[in-house]
């Protein structure tokens, strides 16, 4: 028999996270997702001593390098906190138990670390184990950010994020007296604290329904706050994202901002407030949705950009005088650049049409590259199908996507016809499918699954609908006030594009997606009932008002939420818009079967959304099926859960052929 791709091949792929260097640059660490969760990879820049650490119980949830030693804190989902020594490849347990702990952050002198325990901020001495808890406001229910704690340069003050009066705040605690010496007030959502060289605490603020963003520096002694940057868009909302990065000398901050219509690198002098735009052009200097440029030294930043192709990312550096240099232009996606402490090398994540995500090193000096992990796709019995970039018109706009043509596989005849097809809709919506594997596990899983389906004879199309990154600010803002309409038209047009292909069976075109992709699936089946023959919804939204209420209590503050902006008003102001944008309203129009999957432990989309689907379709007498997974999260962590889901997806696709 000829070789074939298996579902195990698609599920065996590993996904490295963003890399992080030890203080002296002798070691590099990254989480690597394999099977059921993360392990920790620690190695030297030449990859001569790789150490894959797998906890005895559970999986790695976070890690943090000591600022003075080549050791790191490693936390697990089994409740253990370990101190890892990569030289000896050993670990020592520091903490264990059922209490909820997170956000481990070292002091600058490396003698202590801060963390949350059951929502309270604590500091622990690394040698003695002595702990001190602070009685200020608690962490709160909302999702975490890139930085939850920040120590002042002399380690006497600790900034942290907390929740009070329904929004996030930043406060500063004196670590000796335990006094809360300063805090933010008001309705704006404050987050991601950091310290500047002049002793001020820096923080990011969002508010007024997602229409205002401010970067603020505050003096904890005087309480004086200085707004270093302010962005406002009352009509279409703020789409800039990513925590500001402080330069090594603490005198500047860097951000990726779309002020001229495209995300570009900007630097702000924290003393004068002067802002300088360092890059420009009709392209995005942003690797993934929340990425920010990284400082290589006080004069140089590194960043990912799609200036060489909308669906790719390459790495560049730029100096403060605007001189840009190409670093890594390997075809595909190159993201999460992390310069070594000496500035001579850079670690990053690479993926392309032939390789799933890999951790790599680039040396500035000899321009050499090193692969620290290797894609298992190289071991496949048949090569992956090369994606083909396609375009189509939709609602006055050109939309692109990537098509996997099964006839390019040896498993499908070159002259095959009546081929069934599948449209995959990414989540977000502030995401973008790439020219090859996506660097993140959630979308990389879908890409791998579609490679498998293509060898089984399915044409697979990934659609980059409006609202996503990579195409400029106006494209990102295009769904403001019209959610559930034009971007859903993009999805429907993707289905029609497939139907128009001479080799596709126009009566067998499926749509599916996770999160916003699940929402789009539910919405398009009711608003464009003649387009698709089958729908598959993973953790999608059915009732948007119900989601808004839940999200603003558990996920993000109302001040930072753009839900009302996307609808053109609050539910009580424009109830007809909320109803029109909710799939529940249109389910009476369903003409095709719908399959649903959702985990009860989802922290990103409330499980009650599946209840709405089940109850509504039951009352309407529509054909559907629903699987729920107890305690499973948004992007199912367990391999067995994905295997069960994808096996069922394959069966229902086969039944639809």
N, C-alpha and C positions, 0 to 999 in steps of 0.2 A: 504493500500500500504506500502511496505517496505520503510524505511527511505532512503533518497538520498542526495547527495551533490549537492549544487547549485552553480551557478556562483557567486552569492552574497557571499556565504561562502568564496570562494577564494579571492574575492575582499575586504572583511571585515577585512582582516589581517592588523595589524599595524606593523610598522618597526621603532624601536628605533635607534637613531644614537649613536655615541660615547659619553659616559658620561663625565661630567666635575664637579669637586668639587668646592665649595666655599672656600675662603681663610682659614677659620677656620675649615673646614670639617663638619660643621653643616648641610649643604645642598648639594644635588646632583642634577644636571640638565642634561637634554638630550632632543633633539627634538624627537618627535614621529610622524611618517607619518601616517595620517589617512585620508582616502577618497581622498581629493583634495590637501592636502599639510600638512606642519608640524605644530603641536602645540608644546608647551613647557611644559614638565613635570619637576616640581621642587618638591623634597621631602627630608625628613631627612633619615639617613641611615637605620632606622627601618621602614620606610614607614608609619609612624604614621600620617603624615600631608601631604599627596600628594596633589599637586596643578597642575591641568592641565589648563594652560592658553591658551585660544584661542582668538586671536585679534578680535576686532569688525569688522575690514576690513582686508581681505587677510590672509596670513599665515606667520609663522615665517621663516625667512631666515638665521639668525645667532644670536648668543648670546655670551656674554662675561662677566664673573664674575669680580666684583671689586676686586682688590688685597688687600683691607683693610676692606671692609664691606661685609655683606651678602646681597648684592644687585647686580643686573646684568643688562647690556644693552641688549635689545631685539629689533631686527630689523624685519620689515615685508615687504612683497612684495607689499604692498599698499603704501609704502614710509614713514612709521612712524618709529621713533626710540623712544623706551620706556625705562624708568628706572623702573625695577620691584623689589618689596620688597616681598620676599617669607614669611617673618614673618607675615606681614599683608595681604598678598595675594592681593596686589594692584599694579597698574602701574601709572606712570606719563609720559605724552608725552613730550619729549625733542625736537624732530624735526619732521617735516612733510613737504610734498610738492613733486613736480614732479622731482626735481633734482636727479641725480643718486648718491647714497651714498653706501659705503660698507667698510668692513674690520675694524670694530670698535675695537680699541686696547687701553686699559687703560694705563696710566702712572703708575709707580711703587708706587707713593704716593697716588694714587686714587683720585686725584683732577682734572685730565684732561683725555681726550681720543683723539686719533688720528683717522682719517678716510679719505677716498677719497670722494670728492664732484666733480662730473663731471670731474673726472680724476685727479684733483689737490689734494695734501695732505693738510689737515686742522687739527688744534688742537682746541678743545673746552673745556672751563672750565665748570665742572659739576655743580657748584653752581651758577655762575653768567651768564652762557650762552655766555660769551665773546668768540669770535672765531678769529682765525688767519689762513689765507691761505698762502701757500708758493708758490713762483713763479718758482720753479724748474721744471725739466722735469715731464711729466704727467705719469699716470698709464699705459696707452697704451691699445691696443685692446686684448692682449693675456689673456687666462684664468688665474685665480688667483691660488696662491699656499697656502700651509698650514700657512705660516707666510708672511704677506705683510708689516707689521710695526714691529719695536722693539725699545723700549726706553732704553737708557743707564741707569745704576744704579742710577745716580743722576738726571735723567730726563732732563738733559740739551741738550742731543743729541737724535735725532730721525732718525733711519735708516728706509728706505722704498724702495720698488721696483718700478722701472719705466721702460719705454720703450723709446729707442732712437736708431736710425740707424738700425732698423729692429731686435733688440734683447733686452732682458731684462737686466737691470742693477740694482745695489744697490747703493744708495746714503745716505749720512748722513747730516741732516740739524741741525743747531744750533737753538733751539726752541725760544731763545730770540732775536737773531739778524736776524734770517731768512736766514742766509747764508748757502749755500750748501758747507760744509767744506771739503767733500771728496766724491768721487764716483768711481765706476769701469769704466774701458775703455776696448776697444777691442771687438772682435767678440763673445767671449764666452757668454753664457746665464747665468746670475747671479740671484740668488733668495734666498728666505727664510732667511732673516737676523735674527741674534740673537747676544746678547752681552756676552762676557766673563768677568771674574772677574778682569782681568788686563786692562780693558778698550778698548779692541779690538773688532771690529765687525766681526762676523763669517758669512760666506755665502757659498752657494753651487753653483758650476759652472758645466755646461754641454756644450759640443761643438764638433766641427769638425765632424758634421754629426752623433752625437750620439756615438762617439767612445772614448770620453775622459770625465772623471769626476774629479773635484777637490773640496776639502773642504779647504777654505782659511780663514785666520784670518788677518785683516788689522788694522793698527793703524791710526785712522783718523787724528791725529796730524802730524805724520811724513810721512804718506802715504806708509809706509813699509808694504808689503804684505808677509805673510808666508804661504806656501802651507803645510797644515797639513796632507793631504792625496791626493794621485793621483792614478787614475785607468785608464787604457787604453787598448782597444782591437780594433785594426784597422781592423781586419777581420770580426768579428762577432758582435761587438758593446757592449756597456755597458748596463747591465740589472739591476744593483743595483738601488734602488730607496728608497725614504723616507727621509724627512728632518732630519739632525742630531739633536739629543736632547742634550742640555747642562745640565750638572749635577747641582743640587741646589747650590753648592759652586762655580760654574762657572769655574772649573778647568779641566773638562773632557767633552768629547762629546761621545755619543753612536750612533752606526749605525748598521743596518743589512746589511752585505756584503757577496757576494758569491765568495770570493777569493779562497776558496779551492774546489769550485764546488757546494757548497750548501750555502744558506743564513744562516749566523750565527751572533751571537752578538759580536761586536767589540767595544773596547773603546780606545780613543786616548787622551793622556795627552797633553793639549794645550800648555804647557810650553816647554816640551821636544820634542813633536811630536811623542813620542813612541806609537805604536799601539799594543794592546793586544787582541787576539782572545779568548773569554771566553767560547764559546761552539763549539762543533764539532760533526760530524757524518753524515750519509747519510740520512738527513732529513732537513726540512726547518724551521728555527726559524723566521717565518714571518706569521702573521695571514691573512692579506689581502695585495694586491699588493704594496701599498705605506706605509705599517706599519713600525714603528721603535720601538725598545725597549724603555720602559719608566722607568725613575728613581724613585725608591721608597724612597731612601735616597742617600747620597753621595757614598755609598758603594754597593748598591744593585739595580739591574734592574729587571723588570718584562717583560715578552714577551709571545707571543703565538707560539706554535710549533706543527708540525704534526709528531713528533717522535713516537707517539703511533698509527699512522695510516695515510696514505697519504691523505685521504679525510676528516680527522677530524682536529680539533685544540684544544689543551689543554694549560693551563697556567702554567708557571714556573717562578721561580726567579733564579738569578745567582749573586753571589758576585764577587768582583774584583779579588779574588783569584781563581775563576772558580768553586766554589761550587754551584751546581745546585739543586734546590728543587722543587718538584712537588707541585703545589697549587690547581689547579682545573683540575680534570681528568674526569669530567662528559662526557659521550658519546656525540659526536656531535661536533659542532663548538663553541668555546669560544674565543672571540676576543675583541679588543679595551680595553685592561686592563688599568685602570686608578687608581693608588694608591691614597688613601686619604692623606691629608697633614701630619697626624700623623704617616703614614706608617702602621697603624694597620688593615686597611681594603682595599679592592680593588673592584672597580666597573667594570663591563664588560658586553658584549652582548653574550647571549647564544642562540643557535638554535640546533635542532636535527631532527631525523626522525619522531618524534611525536609532536614536538612543533615548531611553527614559532618563529622568534627572540623575545627574552625577555631581559629586563634590570635586571641584578642581582648584588648582593653584596656578597663578600666572606670575612670573618673575619679571619685574620691570627692567632689570639690568640686562639679562640675556634674552628676554622675551620668550623664555621657555615655558612650557605648560606641563603640569603633572595631574594625572587622574587619581584622586584619592579613593574614590569608589568607582565601581564599574557597573554599567547597566546590564541587567540580566537579559535584555533584548538581544544582546550579542549571542546568547546561547539558544535563541529560538531556532526551531527546526526550519522555519521559513522566514525570510526577511519581512519586516513590516512594510505595509503599503505606503508609498509616498503620498502625502496630502497634496491636493490640487486646490489652489486658491481660486474661488469663484466670486462673481458679483451678480447682483440683481437689483432692480429698482423696486422701491417700496415707499409709498406715501411721500413722494417727492424727494427721496433720498436714495443714495447708492449704499447698499448694505453688502458686506462681504462675509465670507465663510470659508471653511475648508472641507473638501469633499474627499472621502475615501472611496475610490472606484474598485469594487470587488474584482473586476475583470483584470486588474493589474496583479492579482494574486494568482499563483499557479493552481490554487484550489478551485478557481472559477474559470470557465472557458472564455476566451477572448470575444467570442461572438454570442455570449449569453444574453438572453432577453427576458422580459417579464421578471426583472429582479425586484424584490421588495426593498423598501428604503426606510431609513430612520433619520429624523431630525433631532439633534441633541441641543438643548437650550441650557446655557450656563447659568449659574446663580449670580447673586450680587444685588442689583444688576451691574455694579461697578467692577466687572471682570472682563476678560478678553481671552477667547480661545486662540491658540497660537499655531504657527506653522510647524507642527510637530507636537511632541509631548508638552503638556503644561507643567511648570515647575512644582505646583502644589499637588498634594495627594488627591484632594477632592476631584479636581478636573483631570488630573493624570489618570485616575481610575477610570473615568469615563472614556478617555482617549484609548486606553489599553483595551477596554471592553469593546469599543468600536473596531479596533484592529481585529479582535477575535470575531466579532459579528461579520466583518467584511469578508473574512476567509470562509464564513458560512454562507456567503452569497448575498449579503445586505449592502446596499449603497448607504453610506453614512455621512451626514452633513452636520457640521458644527456651525451654528449661525451666530454672528456677532451683531446682535440687535442693538438699537440705540439705547443709550444709558450707560454703556460700558466705557472702559478706558481705552486709550490708544489712538483715538480719532479727534481729539481736541475737546475743549470746554463745551462748545455748542452741542456736540454730539452727546456729551455726558448729561447736559441739562435738558435734552430734547423731550424727556418724559415729564418734566415739571408741569403740573396742572392737567396732564392728559394721561396719567397712569392707566394702564390696562387697555389703551387704544393703539397708538402708533407702534409701540414696541411689539404688541401682539400681532399687528399687521405684518411686521417684519418676520415673525415666526411663521405666520400663514403663508407669506410669500416664499419662504424657504421651502415649505411643503410643495407649493405650486412649481417652484423651480425643479424640484426632483420629479414631479409628475410630468414635466415637459421633456425630460430626458428620454430619448428613444428606447433605451434599454431598461427603463424602470417600469414596473407594474403600477400604474396610476391608482389602482384599487387597493394597494397594500403599502401605504405610507404611514408610518407611526411617528408620534411626537412624544418626547419624554424629557425629564430634567429634574434636578434637585434644587430645593429651596425656591429662589425666584424662577428657576427653570420648571419646578413643579407648579408654581403659581401660573406661569405662562401656559403650561399644558392644560390646567383646569380652565383657564380663561379662553384659550383659543378653541377648545372643543365646543364651547357654548356660543362664542361670537362668530366663529367660522366653521359651522358644523359640517360643511361639505368637504373640508380640506383633508382631514386625516381619517384613517380607518381604525386607529387604535391610539389610546393615550395611556401613558405610564407616569404617575405622579409620585415623586419621592419628597416627602416633607414640604409640600406646597401649601400656600395660603388660599383658603376658600372664602373667609369672611374678614375683610380688611379692618373693619371697625373693631372686631373682637381681637385681632392681632395688635392693633394700636394700643388698646387698653392694657393688654398683657405686656407688650414690649416696654411701655413707658413705666411699668412697675418693676420689671425684672431685668431688662436688657440694657436700656439707655435712658437718660433723663428726657423728659418731654421737651426741655429747652433745646436739646441738640437733635431732636427728631425732625426729620424732613417729611414725615408721612402726610401731614396736612398740606404742605406745599405741593407735593406730588398730586394731591387731589384737587387743588384749587381752593382749599378751605377746610375747616373742621367739619366733623360729621353733622353737627347741628346747623352749620351754615349752608352746606351743599349736600344734603342727604342723598339726593339723586345721583351725584357723582360717585359717592362712596358705594352706593348700590350698584351702579353701572360698572365700576371697576372691580367688584367682587364676583368671583366665579359662581358663587352660590346663586346669584340672581339669574344666571344664564343656563343653569343645569337642566332646565326643562327642554332646552334645545338639543341636548346631547343625542347623537344618533349612532355613536360608536361605543364599544366597551371601554371601561376605564379600570386600570389596576393601580392600587395605592400601597405605599410602604411608608411607615413612620415609626420612630422610636419614642417611647414614653418619656425618656430622659432628655429630650431635645431642649437645649438652652438658647437656640436661635429662632426656632419657629415652634409655637406652642402646640402640643399634641392635640389640643381641642379642635384644631383645624381638621384633623382626620374625622373627628366626631361629626363635624358639620357636613363633611362629604358623605359619610355613611348615612346619617339621618336624612339628609336632603334627597339623595339618590334612592334611598329606600322608599320614602314617601312618594317619589315620582315614578317608581317602578322601573328605574333604569338599570341597565346591565353594568355591574361593577364587582370588584373584588377588593378586599382590603386586608393587609397584613400589618399587625403592630408588633413591635419588638420591645419587651419590657426593659426599661432602664437604658436603652441604647440611645446614643447621642445623635447629633445632627448628621454628621458624616460617619456612618456606622464604623466603629473602631475594630470590631472583630472580623477576622477573615471569614469565619463560618457564616456570619450574617450576610456579608456581601456574596458569598458563594451561593447561599440559599436564594437571595434576591435575584442574582443574575441568572441562576438556573431557571427560576420561574419566568423571568423576563424572556429568556430564550424560548421557553415553551409557548408562551402566549404569542410571541412573534411568529413562531412556526405555525401556530393555529390560524394566524391571520393571513398567511401566505395564500 
